[in-house]
Amino acid sequence: MATIGTLLFTWTKGRKVGTDQDGNTYYIERKAVTGRRARRWVIFKGSEEASKVPPEWHGWLHYTCDEVLTAKPSYALPHQTNQTGTAGAYLPPGHDLRGGKRERAAGDYQAWRP
């Protein structure tokens, strides 16, 4: 949830540019101050997590492109937020939370001895 200051700034000086598939809303400053670019910002739906911004909006927020990218390559996977610390996080074989057991190293491995 945005702070009251952000909501007031958005209401008084912001112009809505669009929303993404997760419901996050993107804004740009109506009138930029002379000598600098117009501010761009996002108001998140739900918790504020930077990894919730999809790639097509990330480029726009960081002034990499002036228009939001709409065409995605056919091989592109759907955007996912950072899963670290959640049940969806990647755990490699041998991780303690996966039982702590992994396959033995290949037979051609020999420990180094000085």
C-alpha positions in Angstrom: 0.0 0.0 0.0 1.3 3.4 -0.9 1.9 6.0 1.7 -0.4 9.0 2.1 2.2 11.3 0.6 2.6 9.1 -2.5 -1.2 9.0 -2.9 -1.5 12.8 -2.5 1.3 13.4 -5.0 -0.3 11.0 -7.4 -3.7 12.6 -7.1 -2.3 16.2 -7.6 0.5 15.7 -10.1 0.2 12.3 -11.6 -1.3 11.0 -14.9 -2.1 7.3 -15.2 -0.2 5.6 -18.0 -1.5 2.1 -17.6 -1.7 -1.1 -15.5 0.0 -4.5 -15.8 -1.4 -8.0 -15.6 -1.0 -8.0 -11.8 -2.9 -4.8 -11.2 0.0 -2.5 -10.5 -0.7 1.0 -11.8 1.9 3.2 -13.5 2.0 7.0 -13.4 4.0 9.9 -15.0 4.3 13.5 -13.8 1.8 15.7 -15.7 4.2 18.6 -16.0 7.9 18.1 -15.5 10.1 20.7 -13.8 12.3 22.5 -16.2 15.7 20.9 -16.6 14.7 17.4 -15.6 12.7 14.4 -16.9 9.1 13.8 -15.8 9.0 11.5 -12.8 7.7 7.9 -13.3 6.4 5.7 -10.5 4.3 2.6 -9.8 1.7 2.0 -7.1 1.6 -1.7 -6.3 -1.5 -3.8 -5.8 -0.8 -5.6 -2.6 2.6 -5.7 -1.1 5.4 -3.5 -2.4 8.0 -5.7 -4.0 10.2 -4.5 -6.8 10.4 -7.9 -8.5 6.6 -7.6 -9.1 7.3 -5.1 -12.0 7.3 -7.1 -15.3 10.1 -6.5 -17.8 8.0 -4.4 -20.2 7.2 -1.9 -17.5 10.7 -2.0 -15.9 12.3 -0.5 -19.0 9.7 2.3 -19.0 10.1 3.1 -15.3 13.9 3.4 -15.7 13.8 5.6 -18.8 15.3 2.9 -21.0 12.4 3.3 -23.5 9.7 5.9 -23.9 6.9 3.5 -24.7 5.9 0.4 -22.9 7.0 -2.7 -24.7 4.1 -4.8 -25.9 5.5 -7.5 -28.1 7.1 -10.4 -26.3 9.2 -13.1 -28.1 7.4 -16.4 -28.5 9.9 -18.2 -26.2 9.5 -15.8 -23.3 8.1 -17.2 -20.1 5.4 -15.4 -18.0 6.9 -13.0 -15.4 7.3 -14.3 -11.9 8.1 -12.4 -8.7 11.2 -13.4 -6.7 10.4 -16.7 -4.9 13.3 -16.6 -2.4 12.0 -17.4 1.1 8.7 -18.9 -0.1 7.5 -22.4 -0.7 8.2 -21.9 -4.4 12.0 -21.2 -4.0 14.5 -23.4 -5.8 16.2 -25.9 -3.5 19.1 -27.8 -5.1 19.6 -31.5 -4.5 21.2 -32.1 -1.1 19.7 -29.0 0.5 18.8 -29.5 4.1 15.1 -28.7 3.4 15.1 -31.5 0.8 16.4 -34.2 3.1 20.1 -33.3 3.0 20.9 -36.3 0.7 22.4 -36.1 -2.7 24.0 -38.6 -5.1 27.6 -39.4 -4.6 30.2 -37.6 -6.8 31.3 -39.4 -9.9 33.8 -42.2 -9.6 36.5 -40.2 -11.4 36.8 -37.7 -8.5 39.8 -37.8 -6.2 40.3 -35.4 -3.4 43.4 -33.2 -3.7 46.2 -33.8 -1.1 49.0 -31.4 -0.7 
